[in-house]
Amino acid sequence: ETGVTQTPRHLVMGMTNKKSLKCEQHLGHNAMYWYKQSAKKPLELMFVYNFKEQTENNSVPSRFSPECPNSSHLFLHLHTLQPEDSALYLCASSQGATGIGTGAGTQYFGPGTRLTVL
Amino acid sequence: GEDVEQSLFLSVREGDSSVINCTYTDSSSTYLYWYKQEPGAGLQLLTYIFSNMDMKQDQRLTVLLNKKDKHLSLRIADTQTGDSAIYFCAEMTRNNDMRFGAGTRLTVKP
């Protein structure tokens, strides 16, 4: 148990559906991240939020829409996805990007949501 | 190089030692990490080492850091079947960004 939870753990959706992934961290952290992990590919960083502000968006298609209402919660809203979007979506949190060499960026991961798009 | 690099696969026999190697990119990286991912799960922080150290031991795990060559290794002594997983190497840059390798799949045979 890392203190980062994700729901649902598994999701199957059609290409025309709208769904949301939820992440919650109980570590008092200020930064949260979404990653995509596809089979046989490296981890892909999708979005970064620091103190509720989005600080990174790695050219992610607009069919993925993140939302960070507070430092403890992060959502990923999904609509009109493609079959190639099927993957494990991982959420992580860290203390926040302050202080060089403090280790404040050490990331703790949730268990992931296994998404299948039909 | 631009990427954190690791071998994709390693297979060992139960009871042997496993050594997983990694080459990272930034000589000014402050922390180096090993994460473990079991099937169907997220990444679990296994251990980390601060860049001013060259070795860290934690029970069956030994981390070695060669800053000159930007080389990190993880040695697992007396490897068990429960150690079968994907192991990710990661570095933290000076501005607290983390970069991950592609992961090494460790298979432990009985």
Contacts between the chains, C-beta under 8 A, distances in Angstrom:
chain1	res1	chain2	res2	distance
A	2	B	42	7.3
A	2	B	44	6.9
A	2	B	45	7.6
A	4	B	42	7.6
A	6	B	42	7.7
A	41	B	102	7.7
A	42	B	3	7.9
A	42	B	100	6.6
A	42	B	101	7.3
A	42	B	102	4.3
A	42	B	103	7.5
A	43	B	88	7.5
A	43	B	100	4.8
A	90	B	42	5.5
A	90	B	43	6.9
A	92	B	43	7.8
A	94	B	96	7.6
A	97	B	95	6.7
A	97	B	96	4.3
A	97	B	97	7.9
A	98	B	96	7.7
A	99	B	96	7.9
A	100	B	30	7.1
A	100	B	94	5.2
A	100	B	95	7.3
A	100	B	96	7.6
A	101	B	30	4.5
A	101	B	94	7.2
A	102	B	96	7.9
A	103	B	30	7.2
A	103	B	31	5.5
A	103	B	48	7.8
A	103	B	50	7.8
A	103	B	92	7.1
A	104	B	96	5.9
A	105	B	92	5.3
A	105	B	96	3.1
A	105	B	97	6.7
A	105	B	98	6.0
A	106	B	31	6.8
A	106	B	33	7.4
A	106	B	45	7.2
A	106	B	48	7.0
A	106	B	92	7.0
A	106	B	98	7.8
A	107	B	45	7.9
A	107	B	98	5.7
A	108	B	45	6.4
A	109	B	35	7.6
A	109	B	42	4.0
A	109	B	43	4.3
A	109	B	44	7.3
A	109	B	45	7.8
A	110	B	42	5.2
A	111	B	41	5.5
A	111	B	42	4.5
A	112	B	40	7.9
A	112	B	41	7.0
A	112	B	42	4.8
A	114	B	40	7.2
